[in-house]
Amino acid sequence: MAKKIHVTSTINGEPIEFLCDARQSLLEVLRDTLDFTGAKEGCNNGNCGACTVLLDGLPVDSCLVLGVEVEGAKITTIEGIAREAHLHPIQQCFLEDAALQCGICTPGFIMSTKALLDSNPNPSEHEIRFQLSGNLCRCTGYDKIIRAVQDSAKALSAGVERGGTKATQPDGRRAAKKQPQAR
Amino acid sequence: MASSTGDNKKYKVIGTRPIRHDGADKVTGRAIYGSDVRLNGAVHGKILRSPHAHAQIKSIDTSAAEKLPGVCAVATGADFPDLKDKIANLGEGAVNLAHLSANVLAHRKVLYKGHAVAAVAATNPHVAEEALKLIKVEYEPLESVTWVLDAMRAGAPLLHDNVVTNSMGKKADKPSNVPTHIHFEMGKVDEAFAKADIVIEREYKTASVHQGYIEPHVATALWNEDGHLTLWTSTQGSFTARQQTAELLQIPISRVTVVPCEIGGGFGGKIAVYLEHVAAMLSRKCGRPVKMTMNRDEVFEGTGPTPGSFVRVKLGATKTGQLVAGEAYLAYDAGAFPGGMIGPGCMCVFSCYEIPNARVDGYDVLANKPKTQAYRAPGATQAAFACESMMDELAEKLGIDPIELRLRNAAKEGTRRVDGPTYPRVGFIETLQAAKASEHWKSPLKGPHRGRGIASGYWFNIGLKSSAAGNVNPDGTVSLIEGSTDIGGTRTSVAMQLAETLGIAAEEVMPRVADTDGVGYTDVTGGSRVTFATGLAAYEVGLDIRRQMTERAALVFKCDPAAVECVDGMYKANGKSLTFRELAGKLGQTGGPVVGRAAVDPEGPSNGFGTHIVDVEVDPETAKVTILRYTVIQDAGRAIHPSYVEGQMQGGAVQGIGWALNEEYVFDDQGRMQNPNYLDYRMPTALDVPMIETIIVEVPNPAHPYGVRGVGETPIVAPPAAIAAAIYKATGVRARELPISPPRLWAAMAAKKP
């Protein structure tokens, strides 16, 4: 068996080294080697977008990227956008707008939304639908997801106005409302 | 836009929109779905599947696979008990265990491309896949059949040599691809047709479609050294999964624990087991936990789908639009094993209307496809596409508005359905009235190649069994233990009913879905039953807690329990009062913990009706249909959490849009599915649909303390007929075959041109 390959990259701001087989996808590495299980596998061929992560700021289907390709790259996963007990405004809007039912597609949608709003803070409904058309949701019919993205855009831009920085929190997060715990 | 109607009865929790209890876990990626389960020493299982749609298995040689380094265990059908025909009741529907066993791992014969033949466990999934290639299976291919009418013809290839037609209890004497013939009849059908002013008869076809949940099937099994089997799985019903697995392995249910993980969609397709007992057998063979995950093509080719169908309907009416007679012939494919969705199809075909004279014949038909499974209102959409399309045609022929025609014939309290039951209070007329009054219906639709359609749909709410328990915490919160796996926010809709009953906030109830050792028996999440039946259990848990809290309050107040009054969560007597929280803080001094419990099995299913309005535009060059506007009107009885009720209505409608316009299993001439991936199967994306407007009608269900009707399934029923009606207005073409895909519609439009 061929030797594993050593890869160095940055994941959610932290430098990370890992070993992987040449044939392993980034999704496999994230989930099975590094325990970032927030990215989900729905199809393993780039059709559903449930495994979306940001690679140097751009949304990618991590099932279509090889682990060895991320040498030197910066990766952001769903685990990396909420910190210090605060949800990211996009996560908060998805909750308040009931934009998820089963939730399996949600991490991918949130990452695609983040990529969209990072590059286009005030997208039209059509632009949102176009940018999210690589993420499949079978439960919601998309209505509440689109509204959550619209509300996220408003929340993020309101943060700019109020705080003078990008949002209420330095990194674009706002305080979560009371979160009941469920198991 | 969302709006609702309803009475003025005020609730504190019901009707509000709290954030779901499992929300934070699901937006941060922390929620544990089946594939996120991690066990020390786990190995990975994969399944070898048939390349043929129909073949005898002559031999299976696994010796080369067993020798591959990294392979831990190999299993074939020969490793499992040979089950005789035995019918097991799985809550929502029954199953013949011999058929279930042969479906999840073929015995002697493969009956569809993708039928499981053998399984391997290895140290990683890639090695397991390599090992599958080393298994030598010798097949003798047989002629196959996938279209339902072809399968019914004399001389069609027979799938099973021991299946004969059972026609209302009478068994035929020779094997057939038609296991069941259903017949319902009431009134004097032939006389009524003879007297009718107008009679129309049409034929409709629908393709097989898949439930399409984004999470593939996954299961992890640990067969421990003490003989106890634990399964972590993605299932709509943990108790059903336990029963099926125990039966397939012929071990007592007490030796199986099913831990339901978060579930990434089901829609009916995650009730039957596929992987659980195979993972268990591999685990027993290698002594390690075994995790099995399907690829997307395995999901399409090995699980689901819902039946392809042929439906012929005849309707007779008076000049004034009174339906006098109906006749329906329905043939649904069951896939490779008997027991498809024909029963509910027959019950639902005329379920929206009062038709005094009606006759229905239904046929369950074997075909070389995966065994069909329930898909959201199973069997109703195919039947409604036929009957509702004909109502639209009848309205046109009689010159009556399509809503008015439906109002004149709408099922109401006292209407007898053709299969026997008489409706209690139902809300169909109210949905039609709300449709008529809606801004959508009243606003004109302008522009060329555009049309507006309307259709209605019906589905049952089954009751079935649910258990729940509530533990009162010293801080005044309640931990709610329930057994219904939460696919779309039911933790919250159930918890809200307990909160309402106790007079506390939704956030003060903490719901948890327990495993099969942690809660009483609970049937599947299906049949639009959870918010209704498990909600009823939560209500009764609340009553039980209230009764005990009243006794504790009496001890504190030093009075008779009968003197204690409980209002909005306040316990009062003798001019003294305690809040629920204050009283909860005194449990330690008044006799110890308070645990409320309930087990329910509500009798008498309820009934859900909906009406949909759609505007379309059809591209005259390509025949691509664009949905311009869509409104769903539905009777929810009482909307506990309106956001999630709307979500069900919107999600069901969009699944129906996909069924109407794009989705289908495409087979080649050898019966092999040609499009087993999302790109080619083509479910709706965000770009394919507009916002889905909702109008919640509330006609309380008399069989539930808060009036709840299930809402999950009804919304998928009406869309194909509504869209077909809109396309007719836009193009003049009456589409009678699903999907109304661009090539099919283009050909029909071209044929119409002079």
Interface residues (C-beta under 8 A of the other chain):
Chain A: D21 R23 R31 D35 F36 T37 G38 A39 K40 E41 G42 C43 N44 N45 N47 C48 A50 T77 I78 E79 A82 L87 Q91 F94 L95 E96 D97 A98 L100 Q101 C102 G103 I104 C105 T106 P107 I110 E125 I128 R129 F130 L132 S133 G134 N135 L136 C137 R138 C139 T140 G141 Y142 D143 K144 I145 I146 R147 A176 K177 K178 Q179 P180 Q181 A182 R183
Chain B: R17 P18 I19 R20 H21 D22 G23 A24 D25 K26 V27 T28 G29 R30 A31 I32 Y33 S35 D36 R38 H126 Q211 G212 Y213 I214 E215 P216 E262 I263 G264 G265 G266 F267 T293 N295 R296 I487 G488 G489 R491 A506 E507 M510 P511 R512 H641 S643 Y644 E646 G647 Q648 Q650 G651 G652 A653 V654 Q655 N677 Y678 L679 M683 P684 T685 A686 L687 D688 V689 M691 I692
